[in-house]
């Protein structure tokens, strides 16, 4: 059973109206705290609850909430039950923590003071290609005389297996990769720093309950296997990708870094933002057909800040509802051949572009392969692709009636190639 916190619920902790973390959210993350190591924390407003402190004080029971010291091997139902208990503790009518001044000092700390980690370092990472506007734009660029979508696109969620150990948390710098590049009019490649460095606006899903090899997860059951969502930026080296991707697809162009936001927002918290999604034509095969509302109305926003700029500039807005294939269809497809999935596996949606130019979720599209440079208004600088010193920040949230359920930020700064 899902637990959706009432939209009019209020915490005794002051929460700004535009905060990502009202009492309707209560997302989970992992933070390194001196003397404690990595511990599980939950966000409320601009504060974080240090959950082992609540355990030590008797507000939580380790038998009921075995994951208080980390996500590893957690049972999804236990985490969701923990969220319900935290809702009780944080509600304005509950004085268990509110009225205990000494405990508050230990258990509530500013989020800004924490060293947040990757929520769960995944053992497996899969990247889908389910943003139909992005796929159409890329097809127009590279196959101008053909249908922009290849024949299989509307029949299955296209994807590739990525590099799990290059998934990094919010705030970690990204070193410009080197690789083989074929210069214009050249017959042989060179080995050089990437000049076509790009971001990709995506969302990611962590698996909660895996499935054994040889078995399958249906579209109907898929969400029950999900722990929650994060923002995902699958950094891309477009010039390396252009040379290497034929015939097997991305490899080194995608395996140098993938940034994720530090807070896992549970599927329960996102339930108010479910929508039907766009029509699928032709009708997909029975095992991939959607079961009710399996898409999400989540606002997405990307900003860029160069080293010369004093504040970031929003360069793209989009919405998760622009995905052609839902995250449930993606998980169902991933296991449709009997492929096993495990707790903590991460899969990303693919670039989520909207139909308009200001909604394109990558520099490749925003500048149309560099043919229409992006102007940075504050300084007059132009960008075809990302330059050293540029910082990309992605934010995402669902907007409710009087509250926002957000993900925090997913930020990375580009450093020069080694």
Buried (B, 14 or more C-beta within 10 A) or exposed (E): EEEEBEEEBBBBBEBEEEBBBBBBBBBBBBBEBEEEEBBBBBBBBBBBBBBBBBBBBEBBEEEEBBBBBBBEEBEBEBBBBBBEBBBEBBBEEBEBBBEBEEBBEBBBBEBEEBEBBBBBBBEBBBBBBBBBBBBBBBBBBEEEEEEBBEEEBBEBBBBBEBBBEBBBBBBEEBBBBBBBBBEEEEEEBEEBBBBBBBBBBBBBBBBBBBBEEEEBBBBBBBBBBBBBBBBBBBBBBBBBBBBBBEEEBBBBBBBBBBBBBBBBBBBBBBBBBBBEBEEBEEEBEEEBBBBEBBBBBBBBBBBBBBEEBEEBBEBBBBBBBBBBBBBBBBBBBBBBEEBBBEBBBBBBBBBBBBEEEEBBBBBBBBBBBBEEBBEBEEEEBEBBBBBBBBBBBBBBBBBBEEBBBBBBBBBBBBEEBE
